[in-house]
Amino acid sequence: MSGVLAGLAILVIGDSHIAAQGQFNNLLHESLVEQGAEVNTFGVCSSLPDDWLQPSETPCGRGERHDNGPAQMSKTGSVQGWLLPALIAQYKPNLVVVEMGDTLAGYGAAPDLPKASIAKQVNDLLQPIKAAKIDCIWVGPPWGTEGGAYKKTFTRVKALSDYLSQIVAPCHYVDSLQASAPGAWPTTDGVHFTPSGTRLWDNYIIGSIDKIAPELPQH
């Protein structure tokens, strides 16, 4: 670890990739803490950007973790998610990491990438980050594998990632598609990685954040 993140207060939010036990909630979180950052991580399964701006119940659970504490998991659908403005007010981060993409793609539902909806939701989520003048990094979706319960396709995830890279400014964009060849990392259902795939994605994200960190105003 390079330690370029030492002293930063980092807030991580995301979807099921963050929320689920065994996903990179633990690995990403621990790597950031090891570099000397103060880290608070929150994940809500199947969440869209809008779900972080208005009260909503989780359809499939949530998880959170704080610094060196254990992950706190809830797999019930009867609990509320978190609101980003409230998290910013409570934890006062100087870096927000947003991991969100697959839930926006409309796999198997929308015939074309729903750009208008994506743009609105991304812009809305960025408003409290910009208002608080916080640096941010947006982690885009990885290839995964085609098919499965979510009907993911390489064509759609490529279109989504390319579009997100154009609209998440002022956040820096981490293009997870650059980390591997399509389908190279194993998944359980097309979207969620096995532990080996999770480690590979985690390592790529950490390396990407390390490269971006020196460009942030705090450095």
Order of alpha helices (4+ residues) and beta strands (2+ residues): beta-alpha-alpha-beta-beta-beta-alpha-beta-alpha-beta-alpha-beta-alpha
